[in-house]
Amino acid sequence: MAARTFSAVVHKEEGLYVATCPEVGTASQGHTIEEAIANLQEATELYLEDFPVPDASRPFVTVFEANCA
């Protein structure tokens, strides 16, 4: 099995770090960023066993500003 590189988007939510993989749609959490990413890696590997992902480009991630009331 060949290794592929995926993106992880991490944010803090109620004391836990939540990590998501936008290419596959998997998500996980942990008490630290490292734990959240390790859990995401495991969840993604398990997901890919049943649902292989075709070759695709990585998402483009950027930021933007929005006016808040």
PDB file of N, H, CA, C and O in Angstrom:
ATOM      1  N   MET A   1       0.842  -1.173   0.000  1.00  0.00           N
ATOM      2  CA  MET A   1       0.000   0.000   0.000  1.00  0.00           C
ATOM      3  C   MET A   1       0.890   1.240   0.000  1.00  0.00           C
ATOM      4  O   MET A   1       1.811   1.349   0.810  1.00  0.00           O
ATOM      5  N   ALA A   2       0.620   2.146  -0.884  1.00  0.00           N
ATOM      6  H   ALA A   2      -0.128   2.057  -1.542  1.00  0.00           H
ATOM      7  CA  ALA A   2       1.402   3.379  -0.987  1.00  0.00           C
ATOM      8  C   ALA A   2       0.847   4.435  -0.037  1.00  0.00           C
ATOM      9  O   ALA A   2      -0.361   4.518   0.181  1.00  0.00           O
ATOM     10  N   ALA A   3       1.730   5.221   0.512  1.00  0.00           N
ATOM     11  H   ALA A   3       2.712   5.153   0.335  1.00  0.00           H
ATOM     12  CA  ALA A   3       1.320   6.311   1.402  1.00  0.00           C
ATOM     13  C   ALA A   3       0.928   7.526   0.572  1.00  0.00           C
ATOM     14  O   ALA A   3       1.541   7.810  -0.457  1.00  0.00           O
ATOM     15  N   ARG A   4      -0.082   8.231   1.020  1.00  0.00           N
ATOM     16  H   ARG A   4      -0.580   8.001   1.856  1.00  0.00           H
ATOM     17  CA  ARG A   4      -0.502   9.480   0.399  1.00  0.00           C
ATOM     18  C   ARG A   4      -0.544  10.559   1.465  1.00  0.00           C
ATOM     19  O   ARG A   4      -0.691  10.269   2.653  1.00  0.00           O
ATOM     20  N   THR A   5      -0.416  11.786   1.040  1.00  0.00           N
ATOM     21  H   THR A   5      -0.297  12.021   0.075  1.00  0.00           H
ATOM     22  CA  THR A   5      -0.473  12.919   1.949  1.00  0.00           C
ATOM     23  C   THR A   5      -1.864  13.530   1.883  1.00  0.00           C
ATOM     24  O   THR A   5      -2.389  13.801   0.803  1.00  0.00           O
ATOM     25  N   PHE A   6      -2.454  13.744   3.062  1.00  0.00           N
ATOM     26  H   PHE A   6      -2.027  13.524   3.939  1.00  0.00           H
ATOM     27  CA  PHE A   6      -3.766  14.366   3.168  1.00  0.00           C
ATOM     28  C   PHE A   6      -3.658  15.612   4.038  1.00  0.00           C
ATOM     29  O   PHE A   6      -2.686  15.782   4.774  1.00  0.00           O
ATOM     30  N   SER A   7      -4.647  16.470   3.951  1.00  0.00           N
ATOM     31  H   SER A   7      -5.437  16.331   3.353  1.00  0.00           H
ATOM     32  CA  SER A   7      -4.694  17.690   4.761  1.00  0.00           C
ATOM     33  C   SER A   7      -5.442  17.424   6.059  1.00  0.00           C
ATOM     34  O   SER A   7      -6.344  16.589   6.105  1.00  0.00           O
ATOM     35  N   ALA A   8      -5.064  18.135   7.105  1.00  0.00           N
ATOM     36  H   ALA A   8      -4.331  18.814   7.067  1.00  0.00           H
ATOM     37  CA  ALA A   8      -5.785  18.097   8.380  1.00  0.00           C
ATOM     38  C   ALA A   8      -6.122  19.530   8.771  1.00  0.00           C
ATOM     39  O   ALA A   8      -5.242  20.389   8.816  1.00  0.00           O
ATOM     40  N   VAL A   9      -7.370  19.782   9.047  1.00  0.00           N
ATOM     41  H   VAL A   9      -8.085  19.084   9.010  1.00  0.00           H
ATOM     42  CA  VAL A   9      -7.823  21.088   9.538  1.00  0.00           C
ATOM     43  C   VAL A   9      -8.184  20.885  11.006  1.00  0.00           C
ATOM     44  O   VAL A   9      -9.012  20.036  11.337  1.00  0.00           O
ATOM     45  N   VAL A  10      -7.560  21.668  11.881  1.00  0.00           N
ATOM     46  H   VAL A  10      -6.888  22.357  11.612  1.00  0.00           H
ATOM     47  CA  VAL A  10      -7.720  21.467  13.322  1.00  0.00           C
ATOM     48  C   VAL A  10      -8.280  22.736  13.963  1.00  0.00           C
ATOM     49  O   VAL A  10      -7.830  23.846  13.675  1.00  0.00           O
ATOM     50  N   HIS A  11      -9.263  22.551  14.832  1.00  0.00           N
ATOM     51  H   HIS A  11      -9.628  21.650  15.066  1.00  0.00           H
ATOM     52  CA  HIS A  11      -9.764  23.675  15.636  1.00  0.00           C
ATOM     53  C   HIS A  11     -10.106  23.163  17.027  1.00  0.00           C
ATOM     54  O   HIS A  11     -10.319  21.967  17.225  1.00  0.00           O
ATOM     55  N   LYS A  12     -10.158  24.078  17.988  1.00  0.00           N
ATOM     56  H   LYS A  12      -9.985  25.049  17.827  1.00  0.00           H
ATOM     57  CA  LYS A  12     -10.467  23.718  19.370  1.00  0.00           C
ATOM     58  C   LYS A  12     -11.957  23.898  19.601  1.00  0.00           C
ATOM     59  O   LYS A  12     -12.555  24.897  19.201  1.00  0.00           O
ATOM     60  N   GLU A  13     -12.540  22.902  20.260  1.00  0.00           N
ATOM     61  H   GLU A  13     -12.054  22.091  20.586  1.00  0.00           H
ATOM     62  CA  GLU A  13     -13.979  22.924  20.504  1.00  0.00           C
ATOM     63  C   GLU A  13     -14.254  22.332  21.885  1.00  0.00           C
ATOM     64  O   GLU A  13     -14.058  21.135  22.096  1.00  0.00           O
ATOM     65  N   GLU A  14     -14.705  23.157  22.820  1.00  0.00           N
ATOM     66  H   GLU A  14     -14.864  24.129  22.649  1.00  0.00           H
ATOM     67  CA  GLU A  14     -15.060  22.714  24.168  1.00  0.00           C
ATOM     68  C   GLU A  14     -13.960  21.885  24.832  1.00  0.00           C
ATOM     69  O   GLU A  14     -14.239  20.813  25.369  1.00  0.00           O
ATOM     70  N   GLY A  15     -12.731  22.360  24.803  1.00  0.00           N
ATOM     71  H   GLY A  15     -12.505  23.230  24.367  1.00  0.00           H
ATOM     72  CA  GLY A  15     -11.635  21.693  25.491  1.00  0.00           C
ATOM     73  C   GLY A  15     -10.952  20.583  24.728  1.00  0.00           C
ATOM     74  O   GLY A  15      -9.949  20.049  25.202  1.00  0.00           O
ATOM     75  N   LEU A  16     -11.452  20.215  23.570  1.00  0.00           N
ATOM     76  H   LEU A  16     -12.267  20.649  23.185  1.00  0.00           H
ATOM     77  CA  LEU A  16     -10.827  19.186  22.734  1.00  0.00           C
ATOM     78  C   LEU A  16     -10.424  19.790  21.400  1.00  0.00           C
ATOM     79  O   LEU A  16     -11.010  20.773  20.947  1.00  0.00           O
ATOM     80  N   TYR A  17      -9.424  19.195  20.780  1.00  0.00           N
ATOM     81  H   TYR A  17      -8.948  18.396  21.148  1.00  0.00           H
ATOM     82  CA  TYR A  17      -9.051  19.574  19.424  1.00  0.00           C
ATOM     83  C   TYR A  17      -9.773  18.646  18.462  1.00  0.00           C
ATOM     84  O   TYR A  17      -9.756  17.427  18.634  1.00  0.00           O
ATOM     85  N   VAL A  18     -10.404  19.220  17.454  1.00  0.00           N
ATOM     86  H   VAL A  18     -10.418  20.210  17.314  1.00  0.00           H
ATOM     87  CA  VAL A  18     -11.126  18.463  16.437  1.00  0.00           C
ATOM     88  C   VAL A  18     -10.339  18.580  15.143  1.00  0.00           C
ATOM     89  O   VAL A  18     -10.003  19.682  14.708  1.00  0.00           O
ATOM     90  N   ALA A  19     -10.047  17.439  14.529  1.00  0.00           N
ATOM     91  H   ALA A  19     -10.319  16.544  14.882  1.00  0.00           H
ATOM     92  CA  ALA A  19      -9.295  17.408  13.272  1.00  0.00           C
ATOM     93  C   ALA A  19     -10.165  16.792  12.192  1.00  0.00           C
ATOM     94  O   ALA A  19     -10.794  15.755  12.406  1.00  0.00           O
ATOM     95  N   THR A  20     -10.198  17.435  11.030  1.00  0.00           N
ATOM     96  H   THR A  20      -9.687  18.277  10.857  1.00  0.00           H
ATOM     97  CA  THR A  20     -10.953  16.905   9.899  1.00  0.00           C
ATOM     98  C   THR A  20     -10.043  16.805   8.683  1.00  0.00           C
ATOM     99  O   THR A  20      -9.079  17.558   8.545  1.00  0.00           O
ATOM    100  N   CYS A  21     -10.363  15.868   7.811  1.00  0.00           N
ATOM    101  H   CYS A  21     -11.146  15.256   7.923  1.00  0.00           H
ATOM    102  CA  CYS A  21      -9.635  15.680   6.560  1.00  0.00           C
ATOM    103  C   CYS A  21     -10.573  16.052   5.415  1.00  0.00           C
ATOM    104  O   CYS A  21     -11.488  15.288   5.108  1.00  0.00           O
ATOM    105  N   PRO A  22     -10.372  17.201   4.776  1.00  0.00           N
ATOM    106  CA  PRO A  22     -11.308  17.646   3.744  1.00  0.00           C
ATOM    107  C   PRO A  22     -11.320  16.772   2.490  1.00  0.00           C
ATOM    108  O   PRO A  22     -12.339  16.714   1.800  1.00  0.00           O
ATOM    109  N   GLU A  23     -10.231  16.101   2.182  1.00  0.00           N
ATOM    110  H   GLU A  23      -9.404  16.148   2.742  1.00  0.00           H
ATOM    111  CA  GLU A  23     -10.202  15.267   0.977  1.00  0.00           C
ATOM    112  C   GLU A  23     -11.108  14.045   1.107  1.00  0.00           C
ATOM    113  O   GLU A  23     -11.678  13.579   0.121  1.00  0.00           O
ATOM    114  N   VAL A  24     -11.235  13.529   2.335  1.00  0.00           N
ATOM    115  H   VAL A  24     -10.772  13.908   3.136  1.00  0.00           H
ATOM    116  CA  VAL A  24     -11.969  12.283   2.545  1.00  0.00           C
ATOM    117  C   VAL A  24     -13.257  12.509   3.333  1.00  0.00           C
ATOM    118  O   VAL A  24     -14.227  11.773   3.153  1.00  0.00           O
ATOM    119  N   GLY A  25     -13.275  13.512   4.198  1.00  0.00           N
ATOM    120  H   GLY A  25     -12.486  14.110   4.343  1.00  0.00           H
ATOM    121  CA  GLY A  25     -14.453  13.785   5.014  1.00  0.00           C
ATOM    122  C   GLY A  25     -14.412  13.125   6.376  1.00  0.00           C
ATOM    123  O   GLY A  25     -15.422  13.108   7.079  1.00  0.00           O
ATOM    124  N   THR A  26     -13.265  12.580   6.767  1.00  0.00           N
ATOM    125  H   THR A  26     -12.444  12.594   6.196  1.00  0.00           H
ATOM    126  CA  THR A  26     -13.146  11.967   8.077  1.00  0.00           C
ATOM    127  C   THR A  26     -12.882  13.024   9.137  1.00  0.00           C
ATOM    128  O   THR A  26     -12.427  14.127   8.835  1.00  0.00           O
ATOM    129  N   ALA A  27     -13.177  12.669  10.393  1.00  0.00           N
ATOM    130  H   ALA A  27     -13.547  11.773  10.638  1.00  0.00           H
ATOM    131  CA  ALA A  27     -12.971  13.591  11.506  1.00  0.00           C
ATOM    132  C   ALA A  27     -12.627  12.795  12.753  1.00  0.00           C
ATOM    133  O   ALA A  27     -12.999  11.629  12.883  1.00  0.00           O
ATOM    134  N   SER A  28     -11.918  13.434  13.662  1.00  0.00           N
ATOM    135  H   SER A  28     -11.615  14.382  13.556  1.00  0.00           H
ATOM    136  CA  SER A  28     -11.593  12.826  14.943  1.00  0.00           C
ATOM    137  C   SER A  28     -11.271  13.938  15.925  1.00  0.00           C
ATOM    138  O   SER A  28     -11.327  15.118  15.579  1.00  0.00           O
ATOM    139  N   GLN A  29     -10.930  13.558  17.158  1.00  0.00           N
ATOM    140  H   GLN A  29     -10.885  12.599  17.440  1.00  0.00           H
ATOM    141  CA  GLN A  29     -10.628  14.557  18.176  1.00  0.00           C
ATOM    142  C   GLN A  29      -9.586  14.021  19.131  1.00  0.00           C
ATOM    143  O   GLN A  29      -9.278  12.830  19.128  1.00  0.00           O
ATOM    144  N   GLY A  30      -9.039  14.920  19.958  1.00  0.00           N
ATOM    145  H   GLY A  30      -9.290  15.888  19.960  1.00  0.00           H
ATOM    146  CA  GLY A  30      -8.057  14.534  20.960  1.00  0.00           C
ATOM    147  C   GLY A  30      -7.835  15.670  21.937  1.00  0.00           C
ATOM    148  O   GLY A  30      -8.262  16.801  21.705  1.00  0.00           O
ATOM    149  N   HIS A  31      -7.163  15.357  23.026  1.00  0.00           N
ATOM    150  H   HIS A  31      -6.816  14.439  23.214  1.00  0.00           H
ATOM    151  CA  HIS A  31      -6.874  16.371  24.038  1.00  0.00           C
ATOM    152  C   HIS A  31      -5.724  17.293  23.623  1.00  0.00           C
ATOM    153  O   HIS A  31      -5.588  18.394  24.157  1.00  0.00           O
ATOM    154  N   THR A  32      -4.900  16.848  22.679  1.00  0.00           N
ATOM    155  H   THR A  32      -5.010  15.953  22.246  1.00  0.00           H
ATOM    156  CA  THR A  32      -3.826  17.677  22.130  1.00  0.00           C
ATOM    157  C   THR A  32      -3.955  17.673  20.608  1.00  0.00           C
ATOM    158  O   THR A  32      -4.658  16.842  20.032  1.00  0.00           O
ATOM    159  N   ILE A  33      -3.269  18.610  19.974  1.00  0.00           N
ATOM    160  H   ILE A  33      -2.698  19.285  20.442  1.00  0.00           H
ATOM    161  CA  ILE A  33      -3.274  18.643  18.509  1.00  0.00           C
ATOM    162  C   ILE A  33      -2.688  17.346  17.961  1.00  0.00           C
ATOM    163  O   ILE A  33      -3.220  16.767  17.014  1.00  0.00           O
ATOM    164  N   GLU A  34      -1.591  16.897  18.560  1.00  0.00           N
ATOM    165  H   GLU A  34      -1.158  17.368  19.329  1.00  0.00           H
ATOM    166  CA  GLU A  34      -0.927  15.682  18.095  1.00  0.00           C
ATOM    167  C   GLU A  34      -1.845  14.473  18.212  1.00  0.00           C
ATOM    168  O   GLU A  34      -1.894  13.636  17.309  1.00  0.00           O
ATOM    169  N   GLU A  35      -2.573  14.380  19.325  1.00  0.00           N
ATOM    170  H   GLU A  35      -2.533  15.059  20.058  1.00  0.00           H
ATOM    171  CA  GLU A  35      -3.495  13.267  19.527  1.00  0.00           C
ATOM    172  C   GLU A  35      -4.646  13.326  18.525  1.00  0.00           C
ATOM    173  O   GLU A  35      -5.056  12.297  17.989  1.00  0.00           O
ATOM    174  N   ALA A  36      -5.165  14.517  18.273  1.00  0.00           N
ATOM    175  H   ALA A  36      -4.832  15.353  18.709  1.00  0.00           H
ATOM    176  CA  ALA A  36      -6.256  14.669  17.311  1.00  0.00           C
ATOM    177  C   ALA A  36      -5.813  14.244  15.914  1.00  0.00           C
ATOM    178  O   ALA A  36      -6.563  13.574  15.204  1.00  0.00           O
ATOM    179  N   ILE A  37      -4.606  14.627  15.517  1.00  0.00           N
ATOM    180  H   ILE A  37      -3.996  15.171  16.094  1.00  0.00           H
ATOM    181  CA  ILE A  37      -4.107  14.263  14.190  1.00  0.00           C
ATOM    182  C   ILE A  37      -3.822  12.767  14.112  1.00  0.00           C
ATOM    183  O   ILE A  37      -4.117  12.138  13.096  1.00  0.00           O
ATOM    184  N   ALA A  38      -3.252  12.187  15.172  1.00  0.00           N
ATOM    185  H   ALA A  38      -3.012  12.698  15.997  1.00  0.00           H
ATOM    186  CA  ALA A  38      -3.006  10.738  15.179  1.00  0.00           C
ATOM    187  C   ALA A  38      -4.322   9.976  15.078  1.00  0.00           C
ATOM    188  O   ALA A  38      -4.409   8.982  14.358  1.00  0.00           O
ATOM    189  N   ASN A  39      -5.349  10.436  15.794  1.00  0.00           N
ATOM    190  H   ASN A  39      -5.278  11.244  16.379  1.00  0.00           H
ATOM    191  CA  ASN A  39      -6.658   9.796  15.712  1.00  0.00           C
ATOM    192  C   ASN A  39      -7.277   9.974  14.336  1.00  0.00           C
ATOM    193  O   ASN A  39      -7.941   9.070  13.828  1.00  0.00           O
ATOM    194  N   LEU A  40      -7.064  11.137  13.731  1.00  0.00           N
ATOM    195  H   LEU A  40      -6.525  11.872  14.144  1.00  0.00           H
ATOM    196  CA  LEU A  40      -7.553  11.380  12.377  1.00  0.00           C
ATOM    197  C   LEU A  40      -6.861  10.462  11.383  1.00  0.00           C
ATOM    198  O   LEU A  40      -7.504   9.935  10.475  1.00  0.00           O
ATOM    199  N   GLN A  41      -5.563  10.266  11.545  1.00  0.00           N
ATOM    200  H   GLN A  41      -5.041  10.695  12.283  1.00  0.00           H
ATOM    201  CA  GLN A  41      -4.825   9.365  10.662  1.00  0.00           C
ATOM    202  C   GLN A  41      -5.409   7.956  10.749  1.00  0.00           C
ATOM    203  O   GLN A  41      -5.637   7.309   9.726  1.00  0.00           O
ATOM    204  N   GLU A  42      -5.646   7.488  11.960  1.00  0.00           N
ATOM    205  H   GLU A  42      -5.461   8.014  12.790  1.00  0.00           H
ATOM    206  CA  GLU A  42      -6.208   6.144  12.137  1.00  0.00           C
ATOM    207  C   GLU A  42      -7.605   6.052  11.524  1.00  0.00           C
ATOM    208  O   GLU A  42      -7.914   5.079  10.836  1.00  0.00           O
ATOM    209  N   ALA A  43      -8.446   7.049  11.767  1.00  0.00           N
ATOM    210  H   ALA A  43      -8.195   7.839  12.326  1.00  0.00           H
ATOM    211  CA  ALA A  43      -9.799   7.048  11.215  1.00  0.00           C
ATOM    212  C   ALA A  43      -9.771   7.071   9.692  1.00  0.00           C
ATOM    213  O   ALA A  43     -10.565   6.391   9.042  1.00  0.00           O
ATOM    214  N   THR A  44      -8.862   7.850   9.129  1.00  0.00           N
ATOM    215  H   THR A  44      -8.218   8.403   9.657  1.00  0.00           H
ATOM    216  CA  THR A  44      -8.760   7.955   7.675  1.00  0.00           C
ATOM    217  C   THR A  44      -8.271   6.647   7.071  1.00  0.00           C
ATOM    218  O   THR A  44      -8.791   6.213   6.043  1.00  0.00           O
ATOM    219  N   GLU A  45      -7.281   6.013   7.689  1.00  0.00           N
ATOM    220  H   GLU A  45      -6.858   6.365   8.523  1.00  0.00           H
ATOM    221  CA  GLU A  45      -6.782   4.730   7.184  1.00  0.00           C
ATOM    222  C   GLU A  45      -7.878   3.666   7.218  1.00  0.00           C
ATOM    223  O   GLU A  45      -8.009   2.884   6.276  1.00  0.00           O
ATOM    224  N   LEU A  46      -8.662   3.631   8.289  1.00  0.00           N
ATOM    225  H   LEU A  46      -8.556   4.267   9.054  1.00  0.00           H
ATOM    226  CA  LEU A  46      -9.768   2.673   8.367  1.00  0.00           C
ATOM    227  C   LEU A  46     -10.820   2.964   7.303  1.00  0.00           C
ATOM    228  O   LEU A  46     -11.345   2.039   6.682  1.00  0.00           O
ATOM    229  N   TYR A  47     -11.129   4.226   7.089  1.00  0.00           N
ATOM    230  H   TYR A  47     -10.703   4.977   7.593  1.00  0.00           H
ATOM    231  CA  TYR A  47     -12.098   4.618   6.069  1.00  0.00           C
ATOM    232  C   TYR A  47     -11.620   4.197   4.676  1.00  0.00           C
ATOM    233  O   TYR A  47     -12.395   3.671   3.876  1.00  0.00           O
ATOM    234  N   LEU A  48     -10.341   4.435   4.398  1.00  0.00           N
ATOM    235  H   LEU A  48      -9.711   4.862   5.047  1.00  0.00           H
ATOM    236  CA  LEU A  48      -9.798   4.142   3.069  1.00  0.00           C
ATOM    237  C   LEU A  48      -9.729   2.651   2.772  1.00  0.00           C
ATOM    238  O   LEU A  48      -9.654   2.261   1.607  1.00  0.00           O
ATOM    239  N   GLU A  49      -9.753   1.799   3.812  1.00  0.00           N
ATOM    240  H   GLU A  49      -9.814   2.116   4.759  1.00  0.00           H
ATOM    241  CA  GLU A  49      -9.795   0.356   3.579  1.00  0.00           C
ATOM    242  C   GLU A  49     -11.063  -0.037   2.832  1.00  0.00           C
ATOM    243  O   GLU A  49     -11.035  -0.941   1.996  1.00  0.00           O
ATOM    244  N   ASP A  50     -12.173   0.634   3.125  1.00  0.00           N
ATOM    245  H   ASP A  50     -12.196   1.368   3.804  1.00  0.00           H
ATOM    246  CA  ASP A  50     -13.455   0.319   2.493  1.00  0.00           C
ATOM    247  C   ASP A  50     -13.819   1.257   1.347  1.00  0.00           C
ATOM    248  O   ASP A  50     -14.568   0.881   0.446  1.00  0.00           O
ATOM    249  N   PHE A  51     -13.292   2.471   1.382  1.00  0.00           N
ATOM    250  H   PHE A  51     -12.683   2.777   2.114  1.00  0.00           H
ATOM    251  CA  PHE A  51     -13.657   3.472   0.378  1.00  0.00           C
ATOM    252  C   PHE A  51     -12.406   4.138  -0.180  1.00  0.00           C
ATOM    253  O   PHE A  51     -12.069   5.250   0.225  1.00  0.00           O
ATOM    254  N   PRO A  52     -11.708   3.471  -1.110  1.00  0.00           N
ATOM    255  CA  PRO A  52     -10.493   4.076  -1.675  1.00  0.00           C
ATOM    256  C   PRO A  52     -10.807   5.397  -2.369  1.00  0.00           C
ATOM    257  O   PRO A  52     -11.861   5.570  -2.981  1.00  0.00           O
ATOM    258  N   VAL A  53      -9.875   6.304  -2.255  1.00  0.00           N
ATOM    259  H   VAL A  53      -9.018   6.163  -1.758  1.00  0.00           H
ATOM    260  CA  VAL A  53     -10.034   7.627  -2.856  1.00  0.00           C
ATOM    261  C   VAL A  53      -9.250   7.688  -4.158  1.00  0.00           C
ATOM    262  O   VAL A  53      -8.076   7.320  -4.188  1.00  0.00           O
ATOM    263  N   PRO A  54      -9.882   8.149  -5.237  1.00  0.00           N
ATOM    264  CA  PRO A  54      -9.125   8.300  -6.482  1.00  0.00           C
ATOM    265  C   PRO A  54      -8.100   9.416  -6.359  1.00  0.00           C
ATOM    266  O   PRO A  54      -8.212  10.278  -5.487  1.00  0.00           O
ATOM    267  N   ASP A  55      -7.105   9.398  -7.231  1.00  0.00           N
ATOM    268  H   ASP A  55      -7.014   8.698  -7.939  1.00  0.00           H
ATOM    269  CA  ASP A  55      -6.114  10.474  -7.226  1.00  0.00           C
ATOM    270  C   ASP A  55      -6.811  11.800  -7.506  1.00  0.00           C
ATOM    271  O   ASP A  55      -7.582  11.927  -8.457  1.00  0.00           O
ATOM    272  N   ALA A  56      -6.530  12.756  -6.680  1.00  0.00           N
ATOM    273  H   ALA A  56      -5.904  12.652  -5.907  1.00  0.00           H
ATOM    274  CA  ALA A  56      -7.126  14.086  -6.832  1.00  0.00           C
ATOM    275  C   ALA A  56      -6.152  15.109  -6.275  1.00  0.00           C
ATOM    276  O   ALA A  56      -5.264  14.782  -5.488  1.00  0.00           O
ATOM    277  N   SER A  57      -6.332  16.337  -6.692  1.00  0.00           N
ATOM    278  H   SER A  57      -7.054  16.603  -7.332  1.00  0.00           H
ATOM    279  CA  SER A  57      -5.459  17.389  -6.188  1.00  0.00           C
ATOM    280  C   SER A  57      -5.838  17.732  -4.752  1.00  0.00           C
ATOM    281  O   SER A  57      -6.968  17.501  -4.323  1.00  0.00           O
ATOM    282  N   ARG A  58      -4.879  18.284  -4.021  1.00  0.00           N
ATOM    283  H   ARG A  58      -3.961  18.472  -4.370  1.00  0.00           H
ATOM    284  CA  ARG A  58      -5.129  18.690  -2.648  1.00  0.00           C
ATOM    285  C   ARG A  58      -5.948  19.969  -2.641  1.00  0.00           C
ATOM    286  O   ARG A  58      -5.841  20.776  -3.565  1.00  0.00           O
ATOM    287  N   PRO A  59      -6.765  20.166  -1.611  1.00  0.00           N
ATOM    288  CA  PRO A  59      -7.565  21.388  -1.551  1.00  0.00           C
ATOM    289  C   PRO A  59      -6.685  22.612  -1.322  1.00  0.00           C
ATOM    290  O   PRO A  59      -5.595  22.516  -0.757  1.00  0.00           O
ATOM    291  N   PHE A  60      -7.162  23.722  -1.754  1.00  0.00           N
ATOM    292  H   PHE A  60      -8.047  23.800  -2.212  1.00  0.00           H
ATOM    293  CA  PHE A  60      -6.503  25.000  -1.542  1.00  0.00           C
ATOM    294  C   PHE A  60      -7.144  25.631  -0.318  1.00  0.00           C
ATOM    295  O   PHE A  60      -8.356  25.845  -0.294  1.00  0.00           O
ATOM    296  N   VAL A  61      -6.351  25.928   0.691  1.00  0.00           N
ATOM    297  H   VAL A  61      -5.367  25.755   0.672  1.00  0.00           H
ATOM    298  CA  VAL A  61      -6.867  26.509   1.938  1.00  0.00           C
ATOM    299  C   VAL A  61      -6.373  27.933   2.046  1.00  0.00           C
ATOM    300  O   VAL A  61      -5.188  28.212   1.863  1.00  0.00           O
ATOM    301  N   THR A  62      -7.293  28.829   2.344  1.00  0.00           N
ATOM    302  H   THR A  62      -8.255  28.603   2.493  1.00  0.00           H
ATOM    303  CA  THR A  62      -6.956  30.232   2.522  1.00  0.00           C
ATOM    304  C   THR A  62      -7.810  30.819   3.634  1.00  0.00           C
ATOM    305  O   THR A  62      -8.575  30.086   4.260  1.00  0.00           O
ATOM    306  N   VAL A  63      -7.709  32.080   3.892  1.00  0.00           N
ATOM    307  H   VAL A  63      -7.087  32.675   3.383  1.00  0.00           H
ATOM    308  CA  VAL A  63      -8.518  32.753   4.901  1.00  0.00           C
ATOM    309  C   VAL A  63      -9.197  33.958   4.271  1.00  0.00           C
ATOM    310  O   VAL A  63      -8.786  34.435   3.213  1.00  0.00           O
ATOM    311  N   PHE A  64     -10.237  34.441   4.932  1.00  0.00           N
ATOM    312  H   PHE A  64     -10.570  34.053   5.791  1.00  0.00           H
ATOM    313  CA  PHE A  64     -10.911  35.653   4.477  1.00  0.00           C
ATOM    314  C   PHE A  64     -11.487  36.357   5.692  1.00  0.00           C
ATOM    315  O   PHE A  64     -11.631  35.755   6.756  1.00  0.00           O
ATOM    316  N   GLU A  65     -11.814  37.618   5.538  1.00  0.00           N
ATOM    317  H   GLU A  65     -11.697  38.107   4.674  1.00  0.00           H
ATOM    318  CA  GLU A  65     -12.399  38.398   6.622  1.00  0.00           C
ATOM    319  C   GLU A  65     -13.884  38.591   6.351  1.00  0.00           C
ATOM    320  O   GLU A  65     -14.313  38.701   5.203  1.00  0.00           O
ATOM    321  N   ALA A  66     -14.655  38.629   7.428  1.00  0.00           N
ATOM    322  H   ALA A  66     -14.306  38.540   8.360  1.00  0.00           H
ATOM    323  CA  ALA A  66     -16.079  38.908   7.333  1.00  0.00           C
ATOM    324  C   ALA A  66     -16.439  39.893   8.442  1.00  0.00           C
ATOM    325  O   ALA A  66     -15.928  39.790   9.557  1.00  0.00           O
ATOM    326  N   ASN A  67     -17.296  40.823   8.146  1.00  0.00           N
ATOM    327  H   ASN A  67     -17.712  40.907   7.240  1.00  0.00           H
ATOM    328  CA  ASN A  67     -17.770  41.790   9.135  1.00  0.00           C
ATOM    329  C   ASN A  67     -18.709  41.078  10.093  1.00  0.00           C
ATOM    330  O   ASN A  67     -19.617  40.362   9.669  1.00  0.00           O
ATOM    331  N   CYS A  68     -18.488  41.276  11.382  1.00  0.00           N
ATOM    332  H   CYS A  68     -17.751  41.857  11.726  1.00  0.00           H
ATOM    333  CA  CYS A  68     -19.318  40.654  12.405  1.00  0.00           C
ATOM    334  C   CYS A  68     -20.094  41.735  13.139  1.00  0.00           C
ATOM    335  O   CYS A  68     -19.562  42.792  13.479  1.00  0.00           O
ATOM    336  N   ALA A  69     -21.329  41.449  13.364  1.00  0.00           N
ATOM    337  H   ALA A  69     -21.761  40.590  13.088  1.00  0.00           H
ATOM    338  CA  ALA A  69     -22.178  42.434  14.060  1.00  0.00           C
ATOM    339  C   ALA A  69     -21.907  42.440  15.533  1.00  0.00           C
ATOM    340  O   ALA A  69     -22.528  43.204  16.272  1.00  0.00           O
TER     341      ALA A  69
END
